[in-house]
Amino acid sequence: MALFLVLVLVAVVLGIIGAAANGLGYLLAIGIVLFVADMVFFAVRLSRRARRRPVR
């Protein structure tokens, strides 16, 4: 969970810097890609945990 939060924080910081600084749009793109990848990682991890084992 800590890795997820750190990656979200890094994505937000890169997005803010990329949007605010002139000519650093690539940082905004990297931040968006990192955020989307982090959400996919979290969804996969959550779906694995939610699977139920069959009752014996």
C-alpha positions, 0 to 999 in steps of 0.5 A, a space after each residue: 500500500 505504501 508503494 501505491 501511495 508513493 507512486 501516486 504522489 510522484 505522479 501528482 508532483 510530476 503532473 504539477 511540474 509539467 503543467 506549471 513549467 513552460 516546455 516541460 510537457 513531457 513531465 505531465 505526460 510521464 505523470 499521467 502514464 505513471 498514474 494510470 499504470 499505478 491505478 491498473 496495478 492497484 486494480 489487479 492487486 485488489 482483484 486478486 485479493 477479492 477472489 474467493 476460494 471454493 468451499 470444501 
